[in-house]
Amino acid sequence: MSGFVLLFVCLTLLVECYGGGGFSLYVSSVSGNDHNNGRSPSSAFRTLQRTQTASRYYLTKMSSGHMKPTDINIYMSPGTWRLTETWKMNASDSGVHGHYVNWISTKEGSASISGGRKITEKWQKVSVDNGSLPPLWMVQFTDTTGLQSRHLFGNGKRLQRGVVPHGTNHHPPTPIPPPAKLIETAQGYTTTWKGVSNWLKNPTTVEFVYTQQGANWVEPRCTVQSIEVQNNHDDDEHSNTSHHLPQRGGAAVTTYNIKMKQPCFYMLTHKPYNQGAHYPYYIENSGVSYLTCPGCWYFDVQGKAIYYRATNETEDPNMVNFVMPTLDILLMAQGQQEQNTHKLNPVSRIRFVGVTFEYATWGRPSQGNGYVPIQSGVCLINNNTRSDDSSWQKSLSNVQFHLCRDVHFVGCHFQHLGGFGLDLANIAQHNTVHRCKFEDISGAAVQIGDMNDPYQNKTERMDLNNSITSCTSVSTAVEYSGAVSLSVGYSRNTTIQHNRVSHTSYGGISIGWGWARRVGNYMAYNQVSNNDVFHYKTRLRDGGGIYTLSTQQHSIMNENWVHDQVIHEREKQGAYYYDEGSAYWTAKNNVAGVSGSVDWLFIWTNTIHSIVVEGTYTNTTNIENHGTNITVKNTHQVTGTSWPATAKAIMAKAGPR
């Protein structure tokens, strides 16, 4: 990794430092022109696509011997490239003869690849609520192309959709009725709850959220398909719903038959392992009347308008920089496999240095498949309710590199993303994510590896030798609670080292897949070391600061510092959590600072075996160990925050370098 640290330092001091004898191209979203030749800052290209075309031209010349092979250094001037379609790469964008194609921001973080549309239309004040709430504003559109109802950002801050709350102590708005008055049917629900009347204009954007329903570690989401309004009298013997509903002495009763989108609702209620969810914890995006929180918003699809509740009495939305993401995927890089020979041709030898990836959405949770996770954002789709974990699907990442080799992200920023962040998978090898920052992401920051190929025995087809080092991940899984910030599936020789992970709704680091069902998988030689994980599990239970699954031969977990778990009362699962089938780990000199009922080590069943935990420093005696052939030795107990010098040295060493 020393070469990449040097690369980053050189970039900060001198943009041209490692271009050296390389071939340079320039691109500027502000002053460039695609009719230029791109060979100097004053003759820069304007678009990424034109620059990519030029890069491919010179790569072809190098491959054919008509030009001396060298690095191609593409210097990106400060500015924003607002994409209207996914930027795509393939093997023809790869460096040749051992050289690289380097996409370099001339100032770290200032070259932005964005999938966002700026809201430039004029906002108008539509109501003032007598001082009890800030004013409500509205912006009208003539063209709603690309607009969506999931994500909106104001001045770089994610804005909350209006919420129908859970419980009885919320007034206003009226909360979700209890289960006795929100009755599940095969297609959805039936109810006389008057709050449904607010949904009738845009029913298909109303989203039911099932926090910790069916399992403590998930928060599924399904949206409404349609609502049938049925007017009855409660003494009408012909009504097919009145016998479920409260009697009102012959008064007119309006019944709402809510049909949920399929197959989401079927999968939700028929999840394997008896984990079906049935009653929503809260409801999002349910109409203008539920914009009762400062800074929340609602997209009236039929009315072609966005409503926004100001953050205070004096805020003028016309002075706010509103951005709505319009793309699911910002960058998709896909290698190729030859159909007849099955030869692999990966996307390879590409670096991104100091580039920002921001403002993307993810449409699937609003569609028929919804968001029905089993664990860590891995979902049921397409009416699948099987217990076969190899048939489930990872959630979408807004930046994807599949079938890739020797690809590197250095000092990049990933922010304001409505899906998961970066995905390296489908035969990803020798790739690095170094000194990058991940912030304000709906799901995980990074996903590595696949979830459906546990027994791969050909090294060239494994997810292998990838690393996440010296990165910072903060405020992840902010929408898809239950996602894990750094999430690794089936992989071999993966390194997760010197990262800082904090403020996430569930776990900090998860490595492995397959539980006790996938004994003999190819996972091995993985390393999780020197990480600082804290302020995790802000929303969901039954997760860990660092969490493992299934057998991982010769893997190590050393000198991590896990502390300040948020949910700590009536919760045992804590700092270091080895789940079903975990085996063959050696963990040395880790530190656990927890409180309440939390265990510093959680090993709950006998399928977990052959693990050595040595030299841990912890401020609690809470431990659960029901594994087989588990060695726990030389544990150092401290009181409160009276950490010895050795523990403090481990803490100081944890995190980015």
N, C-alpha and C positions, 0 to 999 in steps of 0.2 A: 504493500500500500504506500510505501514511501514515495514512489514516483508520482502518485496522485496527489499527495500532500504538497509535493514540490510544484506540481502543475497548478494547484490552487493558489499557492503563495505567489508564484510567478504571474498568474493572471491578475492578482491584486496589484502587483507592483508594475507590471509591464505587459500589456496585452499581447505584444508580438513575441514574448520571450521564448515560447517553445515552438512557434511557427518556424523559426530558423530558416532552413532551406525549403520549407514547405511552400505549397502553392496557396495563395490567398484569394478569397472571394469576400465581397462585402454586401450587406443587405441592410436597408433602412426603411422602416415603415413610415417614416416621417418625410424624408427628402429623396428617397430612392425612386428609380424609374426602371421598369422592366425592359425598356429599350436600351438601357445602358449595358456596358460589358461586364459590370460587377467587379472590376479588377482594382478599384481603389475606393476610398471612402467618398470621394466626390463623384464617382460614377457607379454608385451602389445600385443593386437591384432593389425593387420595392417589396416583392412578395416572396414568401418561402418557397412556393411552388416553382417560380422562375429560377430561384437560386438552386433548388434541388435539380432542376433540369440541367443547369450548367454544370453542377457537380458531377452528375451522371455522365455528361459528355466528356469531361476530363478524366474520369475514372475509366471510361471505355478506351480512351487514348493510352492511358497508362497500362491497361491490361493487354492491349494489342502491341505494345512496344513502340508506339509512336510518340511517347512522352515518358520521361524518366519517372518512375514510381516515387511518390513522396506523400506526406500528409497533405490533405486539403483542409485548410483552416478557414472556416466561414465565420466572419466577424459580424455579430448582430448588434447594431447600434441601439441605444435606448429608445424604446417605443413599444407599441402594442400591435401585434398581428391578430386582428379580430377575424376568426375563421367562420365561414358560413357552411363549411363541410369538413369532415374529418380529414386531417392531414395524414397521408398514408406513405409508408416506406416499405421496401422489400429488399431482397438481397442485392439488387443493383445499386443500392445506396451505400453498400459496404466499402470500407477501405480495401485496397488491393496490395498484394505482395508485402503483407505485414504492416502496412501503414494504416492511418486512421483518417476518418472524416470527422472533424471537430466543429461542432456548432457552439460558438463561444459568445456569450454576452460580454460586451466590452466593459460593462460595469455590472457587477454581480446583482442579479435580481431585477435589472432594469429592462431586459428584453423579455417581454411577456407574450406568451402564446395563449390567447383567450378565446373561449367559446361564448362570450357574453355579448348581449345586445344592450347598448346604453338606452335608457328611457329618456328621450329628449322631448317628448310631448309635454304640453303644459298641464300642471296639476291645478285642480280647482277645489276650493273648500265646499263641502256639501252639508256639513252639520256641525253644530257646537252643542255639547251635552251638558249645558248649564254648569260648567265648571267641574263636573264629576269625572270627566274624562277629557283628554286633549281632543282637538278637533279631528274630524274625519275628512279625508281628502280623496279625490278621485281623478284618474287620468283616463281619457277616452282615446281609443285607437280606431283608425280606419283599416289598418292592416295588422292582423294578429299573427302573421306567419312566424312560426318558430317560438311563439310565446307558450309558456306552460304554467301549470298551477302548483309546482312543487317548490321552486327555489327563486328567491329574490334577495338581492344584497343592496344595502344602502351605505355608502361611504366605507365599503370594505367590510361591513358587518352583515352576517346572516340574519335575515328577518324571519320572525316566527309567523306561521299561519295561525288563523283564528282557531280556538280550541273549545270544544264542548267538554267540560271537565268531568272527572269521576267524583262521586261522593255527594254529600248533601249540604255542605257548608259553603257553597259558591252561589252568591247572588249579587248582581247577575254574573254570568248567564245561568239559566236553568241547567242543572247537571243531567247526565245520562240517567234515565230511569233505572230502577233496580231490575234484576233478571225477571222477576214476576211480571213486569210490564214491558219488557223487551224480549219477546218470545221467539226463540230460534225455530226456524223451519228448514226444510231441505234446501231452499234457495236463498235463505237469508233470515229475515226477522219480520214479525208483525207487531204493531204497537198502536196505541192511541195517543202516544206522547206528542203533544202539540209542537214540540221543537222541530219535528220533521218537516213541518210546513215551510221552514226557512230553506230547505234543501231543494225544493221542487224546481227552481229555475235551472240549477246546474247539478243535478243529482250525481252525475258520473265523476265528479271531482271530490265528492265527500269520502273521506278515508277513515275506516275504523282501525284503531291501534290497540293491540292485545298485549299490553305490557305484562311480562312474566306469566302469561296464560298458557297452561300446558307444561311449561318448563321455566325455571327461574332464570335461565340464561338467554332467553330470546324475547323479541318484541315484534311479532308478525304484523303485517299491514295488508288490508284488503279494501278495495274501493267499491262503491255502489254502482250497480248497473242501471237500475231503474226503480221508480217508486210508483206503486199503484195506490190511488186514493179511493177508498170505499166508504161511502156514507151510509150508516145504518142507524137503526134504533136498537137500543140494547134489549128490547123485548121482542125484536124481530126474529121469529123462529126460523126464518129462512136464511139468516146471516150465517155464513160459514166461519166467522171469526168471533162472534159476540160471546160465545161460551167461554172464551179465554179471557175476556176483558171485564173490567169492573162494571157493575150494574149502576145505572143512573136513573132508574124509575121511568123509563120510556123516553128519556131525552135523546136527542140526536147524538150519535157517536161517530167520529171520523176515524177510520182505521187506515193505517199506512202499511202496505205490504212492501217491504224493502227487499228487493232482489239484488244480491251481491254478485260481483263479477266472478265468472268461472274461467279456469278451474281453481282460482285462488281459494274460494270459500270451501270447495270440496276438500282440497288439500289441507287447508287450515283445520277443518273439523275432523279430518281422518288421518292426521299425522301418525307415523309409526311410533311404536313404543308407548302408546297410550298418552301421547302428548298433544292431543287435539285441543284447540282453543275455541271457546264458544261465546264468551261475553266480553265486549270491548272495555278497555280501561278508560279510554277517552276517544274523542272523534275530532279529526282535523278538517279544516277547509270547508266548513259547514254553512257559510253565508256571511253577509255583511253584519247581521245582528250579533255575531259572536266575535266581532273585532273589539274586544273589551280590554286588551292589553296594549299599552303604549308601544308603538313600533311594529305592530302586527299588520298583516295584509291579507287580501283575498282577491283572486282573479275571477271576475264574473265573465265566464266564457261566452255565454249567450249575449250579454250586454256589451262585450268587447271593451271592458273597463277593468282597471285595477283600483281597488280601494285600499287606503292606507291610514292607519290611526297614528297620528303624529306622536312623537315621544314626549312633547310638552306643548304648552299653550302657544309658544312663540315660534316653534319650528315651521319653516316653510319648505315643503318637499321640493319646490322648484330650485332650491339651493342644495339639494342632496344629490350625490352621484349615485343614481340607481342603475344597477346592472342585472339583467336577467339572463342566465345561461340558456343557450338554445341547442347545444350539442351534447350528445351522450359521450362521445369519444373525441378527445382533442387530437391525439396522435396514436395511430395504429401501425405498428411495424410487424410484419408477418413474413417469416422465412418460407421457403418452398421445399416440398418433397417431390422428387421426380416420380411420376406415376408408375412407370415400368420398372425402374431399377430401385426405387425407394431411397435413392441417394438424397441426403439432406443438404440443403443449400441455405444456411441460416443468414439472417440479418446479422452482420458482424462488424467489429472494429469501427464503432461509432461512439463518439463522446458528446455529451451535452455538458457544458460548463457554465454555471451561473445563470441558467435560463429559468424563467418562471412559467409554470403551467397553472392556469387559473380559470375559474368560471366555466364549469361544466355541470350538466344535470344528469339525471338517469330516469328514463321514462317508464321502465318496466313495472316498478311498484304501483304505478297508476293504471296499469293495463290488466289484462285477463289473468296473467300468472301471479300478479301481485308480488308480495315479499313474504315468503313462508320459510324462514330459516330453520334448519335443524341445529346448527351450531356455527359460530364464527362467521356468519354471513354466507354459509353454504346452504343452498336452498333446494326445496322441492320445486319442480316446474313440470309443465305439460301433463298435468293430472297424475303425476307419479306420487304414490304414497308408499312405495316399497321401503323396506328397512335396509336395502342394499346401499351402503354409503358410497359405493363407486358410481351410483347412478345420479347422485345429487350434483348440483352445479354451483360453482363459485359465483359470487356477485361481480357485476361489471366494474372494471377499473377505468377511469377516465383517460389514463395513459397506459398503453399495452405494448409489450414486446414479447412476441411468441415465436418460438423456434429461433432463438437468438443466442449469440455467442460473442463474448468479449465486447459487451456494450457497457458504457460507464456513465453514470450521472454523478457529477461532481459539483458541489456547491449550488445545487438547483433548489428552487422553491416550488412546492405544490400547495396550493391554497384555494379556498372558496370552491370546493369541489362537491358535487351532489351525488357522486357515486363513491367508489373506493378510489384510492390514489393511483399507485403504480403497480402493475402486474408484470412479473417476469415468470413465464411458464411455458408449457408445451414444448419441452426440451430447451430449457434455458441453462446455459453453461458459461462459467467464468465471467459472470457479470457482477458489477459492483455499484452500490449506492453509497456514496461517501460524502459526508459533511452536508447533507441536504436537510432542508427544513420542511416539515409537513404540518400544516395548521388549518383548522376549520374545514374538516373533511367529513362527509356524511357517514362513511364507513371506515375501513382500515386505511392506514397510511400506505403500507406496502404488503403485497401478496407475492409469495414465491412458491413455485411448485404447483403440482396438480393434486387432485383428490381422488382420481379414478384409475391410477395405474400403479398399484402397490408392488407388483411382482416383476417389474421390468428388470431383466437380467443383462441387457446390453448397455454398457456404459455410455455409448454414444447417444442413447435415447433417454437417458435419465435427466432429471433436473439436478444439476451438479455444480459444485464449486462456485456458488453465488455468495455474496456478502452484503450486509448492511452494517456500515461502520460510521461512528462519530456523527450520527444523525440526531436531529431533534424532532420529536413528534408530540404535538400538543393540541388539545381540542379535536380529537378524532372520535369516530363513532358517535357523532353528535345527533345524527338522525336515525341511523340503523344501529340502535343499541344492541349489544351482543356481538358486534364485530370486535376484533382484537387489533390493536394498533399495528403491530408487526406480526404477520400471520404467515406461517410456513406449513405447507402440506407435505406430500411425499417428496423428500429431497435428500441429497447426500453431500456431505462435506460443506454444509452451509455454515457461515460464520455470522453471528449477530453479536457485535462487540462495540463497546464504548458508545452506546446510544443513551439518550435521555428521553424517556417516555412518560408523559403525565397528562392529567386531566382528560381521562377517557371514561366512557360510560360502562365499560366492562374490563376485560383483561388487558395487560400491557404487552406481553409477548406470548405467542402460542406457537409451538413447533411440534409437528407430527400430525398424523391422521390414522384412522382405522381402528382405534380402540384395541380390544383384545382379539378382534376378529381377523386381524391382518398380521399374524405372526409369520415371520420369514420375509417381510417386506424388504425393500432395498435401502431403507433409511439407515445411515451410519455416519460416524465421524462428524457429527454436528457439534457446533460450539456456541454456547451462550455465555458470554463473559463480560465483566466490567461494565454492566449496564446499570443505569440509575432509573428505577421505575417507582413512581409515586403518584398519589392522588388518582388512583384507578378505582374502578367499580363505583362510579358516582351514581349509577342508576340500577344496574342489575346485579343479581347474586350468583353464587356458585361459579366463581371464576378465580383466577389467580393472577398475581403480579407476573409470574413466569409459570407457564403451564405446558405440560407435555402430554402426548398420546402415543401409545403403541411402542413397539420395540425399536430401539435406535442404538445399534451396536457401537461401542467405543466412543460414545458421545460425552461431552464434558460441560459442566455448568459451574464456573468459577468466578469468585470475587464480584458478585453482583450485589447491589444495594437496593432492596425492595422495602418500601416504607409508606406510611400514611395512607393506608387503605381507607376509603371514605365510608363504605358500608361495613361496620364492624360490630354492631350489636346483633345478637342472635344469628351470627354468621360465623361458621367455622372455617370455610374454605378461604385461604389467605395467600401468604407471600409466595411460597413455593408449592405448587400443586401438581403432583404426578397423578394423572388420571388413568383410566382403564388400559391395561396392557403395557403401560410404560415400563421399560426395562433397559438395563445395560448403561445407565448413566453413572458418572462419577461427578459428585458435586463437592467442591472444596472452598472453604474460606469465604462463604457468602454471609451477608448481613441481612437480618430481618428486623425491622422496627414496626411492630404492629400494636394494636390496642384492642380493648374489649374482649370478645370471645374468640377472636381470630387465632387460628393455628399458624405458627410459623412454617410448619411442614404438614402437608395434608396428603396422606396416602391411605385411601379408604377401603380398598378391597384387595383380595389375595391374588388377583390377576396382575397386579403391579409387583414386579419382582426384580431381583438382582441389581439393586441400586445401592451405591455407597454415598452417604452424606457425612462429610467430615469437616470439623473445624468451623461450624457455623457460629456466628455471634448473634444473639437474639435477646430481646427485652421481655420475653414471655416464656412461660413454661408450657403453654398450650401446644400440643402436638397430637396428631392422629396418625397411627402407623398400624395398619392391618394388612400390610403387604407380605410377600414371601421372600425370604432371603434378603431382607433390607438391613443394611448396616448403618447405624447412626452413632457416631462417636466424636469425642472431643468437642462437645457443644459447650459454648461459653455463654452463661447466663449473666445478664447485667440488669441493673435496676434503673428504670426510667431512661434517662439519656446519658447515663454514666458510662459511655463507651470507652474501652481501653484504646491505647494509641494504635494498636494493630488494626482494630476495627475502623478507627478514624482514617487510617491510611487507605483502607479498602474503599471507604466512602469517597475520599478525595480523588481516588483514581477512577471511580465509576463515572460514566458519562463521556461526552465528546472530547476528543483530543485534537 
